[in-house]
Amino acid sequence: MTTALYAKDYHDTRFEGTTAKPKRQDKRRRVTETEYWEKYYHAPDVTYEWNNGYLEEKAVSKLITYSMYKWFFKLIEHYLTTHPMAETTGLEMGFRLTLAGSTEIRRPDLGVVLNSNSVPILPDDSSYKGTYDICIEAISESSVKDIERDTIDKKSEYAEGGVKEYYILDGYDRYLEFYRLDAGGVYIPIEPTAEGIIQSEVLPGFQFRLGDLFTKPSPKEMMTDKVYQGFVLPDLTTKQKVEEEKRARLQAERRALEAETKASEEKRARLQAETEIARLKALLEKPVARRLD
């Protein structure tokens, strides 16, 4: 997990390796909020956000980051299948942030709305009318501006807007961050445990190992992992345990039967041996009786 850097020294290290130029002309289109909702929100080929009067195209992540996002999304779905306490949305579902000096319409790659949220998300909604409890962004490195949008702009906006937790996913581990809103309305990094595990407070019991974001273990592997076994396919895990216990019981019964059979055979063999000894003993005693006569 990287250490959070601030705007004052942001360009020192964060943009190494990017092909984007650090300075470029602002080519954003200025549109009204009404125009945005009517003409651009449902655009078929491009995902647009609205930044206080300006249209912003949401850039695409690289495959390595998208793969991390896909694994993470499935992990949350496993959790919510076991603990159905929230709904998730994709980047199609935007939400409006009314902030102190601006109004923003953002479309997080993944949003989480708790069932307890004061503004529920409804089946017919095409935008969310409340504030997400968790926002997750899969970072795009198409340009410096795209990086800054996720790591600086949205971090500030989501914090001010009251998003309780904000996660930034990055397959290259340069901008990977996990934040939690403190009592003062400021994002603080969620520190991993000694075992490198990030734990959510918004979703109690939801946790993941930082290294697993890169190795992406399968559900079968996670079923027996103490970090995940509480919410990844627990029914299958229980069924597997029942089957294992049944198998162990059958094996124990088979061993007991084998032991009983063996004991019975040994008893029969012992009786046969005793009978044979008695017969031979009787044969040996007969000639002696004739000589005495």
Number of C-alpha atoms within 10 A of each C-alpha: 15 10 10 14 15 10 10 7 9 14 14 10 10 15 18 10 8 12 11 15 10 11 9 10 5 7 9 12 12 15 16 14 20 9 12 20 15 11 11 19 22 14 12 7 6 13 17 23 23 26 19 18 18 18 20 19 15 19 17 16 19 16 10 12 20 18 18 20 24 12 18 19 17 13 22 20 18 19 24 18 15 15 15 12 15 20 15 18 19 14 18 16 19 24 21 17 21 14 13 9 6 11 16 22 23 21 26 25 20 21 24 24 23 19 13 10 13 10 14 16 22 11 6 6 9 14 18 19 16 15 22 27 20 24 24 23 22 26 27 22 20 15 18 19 19 20 18 20 17 22 23 16 14 19 22 14 20 26 21 17 19 17 22 21 27 27 21 19 25 25 20 12 13 16 21 20 19 23 22 22 19 13 7 7 15 17 22 15 18 19 15 16 10 6 8 14 17 16 18 17 13 16 19 11 15 20 19 19 17 15 12 15 19 17 10 17 13 11 16 13 12 18 21 15 13 8 16 22 17 18 23 26 20 18 13 12 17 13 12 13 12 12 12 12 12 12 12 12 12 12 12 12 12 12 12 12 12 12 12 12 12 12 12 12 12 12 12 12 12 12 12 12 12 12 12 12 12 12 11 11 11 11 11 11 10 10 10 10 9 8 7 6 5
